């Protein structure tokens, strides 16, 4: 009997997992919509705050919690996703995991001076078209470019 082949670390795991993200937004002085991007901790790519589901916490609240922990922003989170996108996450063991991200709008009404990941990431408020140009994921680019709260 032949042993099953071990999958390559470059092959993504087959089953997509779900993450929840917040799309923090506000209106500028001239009433234009701006969104907040942050850098990922390891690759320093521009992303939106996101994370794995929190047990016992609804998806929208989970997204809002990630936004506070990663970017120090608080506000009113949408009950329904404003969109979604997919990406392949590199896990600590080197494997790739397919991830589907449900994105919830977060109308920001406050920014904390201190929060759990303060100093670990950069953050930048940008017009939606500029933000769309900075992210790597094609579906997230479209979501940002077409976002209308």
C-alpha positions as CSV (number, residue, x, y, z in Angstrom):
1,X,0.0,0.0,0.0
2,X,1.4,3.4,-1.0
3,X,1.6,6.3,1.4
4,X,-0.5,9.3,0.5
5,X,1.6,12.1,-0.9
6,X,2.2,15.0,1.4
7,X,0.9,18.2,0.0
8,X,3.4,20.9,-1.0
9,X,3.6,23.8,1.4
10,X,2.9,26.0,-1.7
11,X,-0.4,24.4,-2.4
12,X,-3.3,26.1,-0.6
13,X,-5.5,24.1,1.7
14,X,-8.6,23.2,-0.2
15,X,-11.4,24.4,2.1
16,X,-11.7,28.2,2.4
17,X,-11.8,29.6,5.9
18,X,-13.7,32.7,6.9
19,X,-12.4,35.9,8.3
20,X,-14.3,39.1,9.2
21,X,-13.0,42.6,8.3
22,X,-13.9,46.1,9.0
23,X,-13.8,48.8,6.3
24,X,-13.3,51.9,8.5
25,X,-14.6,55.1,6.8
26,X,-15.3,58.7,7.4
27,X,-16.1,61.9,5.5
28,X,-13.3,64.4,4.9
29,X,-13.8,68.2,5.4
30,X,-15.0,68.4,1.8
31,X,-17.5,65.5,2.4
32,X,-15.5,62.9,0.4
33,X,-15.4,59.4,1.6
34,X,-12.0,58.3,3.1
35,X,-11.1,54.8,4.2
36,X,-8.5,53.6,6.6
37,X,-5.8,51.2,5.5
38,X,-3.3,49.6,7.8
39,X,-0.1,47.6,7.1
40,X,0.1,43.9,7.9
41,X,2.5,43.1,10.7
42,X,4.7,40.7,8.8
43,X,4.7,41.7,5.1
44,X,3.9,45.4,5.6
45,X,1.3,45.2,2.8
46,X,-1.6,47.6,2.9
47,X,-4.8,45.8,4.1
48,X,-8.0,46.5,6.1
49,X,-8.4,45.3,9.7
50,X,-9.5,41.7,9.8
51,X,-9.2,38.5,11.8
52,X,-10.6,35.1,12.5
53,X,-14.1,34.7,14.1
54,X,-14.3,35.3,17.8
55,X,-16.3,32.6,19.6
56,X,-19.6,33.8,20.8
57,X,-19.4,37.2,19.0
58,X,-21.5,38.1,15.9
59,X,-19.6,38.6,12.7
60,X,-20.1,42.4,12.5
61,X,-19.0,42.9,16.1
62,X,-16.0,40.6,15.5
63,X,-15.0,42.9,12.6
64,X,-15.4,46.0,14.8
65,X,-13.3,44.4,17.5
66,X,-10.5,43.7,15.0
67,X,-10.6,47.4,13.8
68,X,-10.1,48.6,17.4
69,X,-7.3,46.1,18.2
70,X,-5.4,46.7,14.9
71,X,-6.1,50.4,14.2
72,X,-7.7,51.9,17.3
73,X,-10.9,53.0,15.6
74,X,-14.4,52.8,16.9
75,X,-17.8,53.6,15.5
76,X,-21.0,52.2,14.0
77,X,-20.6,48.9,12.2
78,X,-23.0,47.8,9.5
79,X,-25.1,44.7,10.3
80,X,-24.6,43.2,6.9
81,X,-21.4,42.9,4.9
82,X,-20.7,45.6,2.3
83,X,-18.8,43.0,0.2
84,X,-16.3,40.2,0.4
85,X,-13.0,39.2,-1.1
86,X,-10.7,36.2,-1.2
87,X,-6.9,35.7,-0.6
88,X,-4.4,33.1,0.3
89,X,-3.0,33.5,3.8
90,X,0.5,32.2,4.5
91,X,0.3,30.2,7.8
92,X,3.1,29.9,10.3
93,X,3.8,26.4,9.1
94,X,4.4,27.8,5.6
95,X,1.2,26.4,4.1
96,X,-1.3,28.6,2.2
97,X,-4.9,28.8,3.4
98,X,-7.7,29.9,1.2
99,X,-9.6,32.6,3.1
100,X,-12.9,34.3,2.2
101,X,-13.3,37.7,4.0
102,X,-16.7,39.2,4.8
103,X,-16.3,43.0,5.0
104,X,-18.4,45.2,7.2
105,X,-18.5,49.0,6.9
106,X,-17.5,50.8,10.1
107,X,-18.4,54.5,10.2
108,X,-15.6,55.8,12.5
109,X,-16.5,58.3,15.2
110,X,-13.4,58.0,17.3
111,X,-9.7,57.0,17.3
112,X,-7.9,55.8,20.4
113,X,-4.5,57.0,21.3
114,X,-3.6,53.6,22.7
115,X,-4.9,50.2,21.5
116,X,-3.5,46.6,21.5
117,X,-1.5,46.7,18.3
118,X,-0.4,50.4,18.6
119,X,3.1,50.8,17.1
120,X,3.0,47.5,15.2
121,X,1.4,48.8,12.1
122,X,1.2,52.0,10.0
123,X,-2.2,53.4,9.3
124,X,-3.4,55.9,6.7
125,X,-6.7,57.6,5.8
126,X,-7.1,57.8,2.0
127,X,-9.7,58.5,-0.7
128,X,-11.2,55.3,-1.9
129,X,-9.6,55.4,-5.3
130,X,-6.1,55.9,-3.8
131,X,-6.7,53.1,-1.2
132,X,-7.8,50.7,-4.0
133,X,-4.4,51.3,-5.8
134,X,-2.5,50.3,-2.7
135,X,-3.9,46.9,-1.9
136,X,-2.8,43.7,-3.6
137,X,-6.0,41.6,-3.6
138,X,-8.0,42.3,-6.9
139,X,-11.4,41.8,-5.3
140,X,-10.5,44.1,-2.4
141,X,-9.4,46.7,-5.0
142,X,-12.8,46.6,-6.6
143,X,-14.6,46.7,-3.2
144,X,-12.6,49.8,-2.2
145,X,-12.9,51.6,-5.6
146,X,-16.7,51.2,-5.6
147,X,-17.4,51.6,-1.9
148,X,-20.3,54.0,-1.2
149,X,-21.6,54.1,2.4
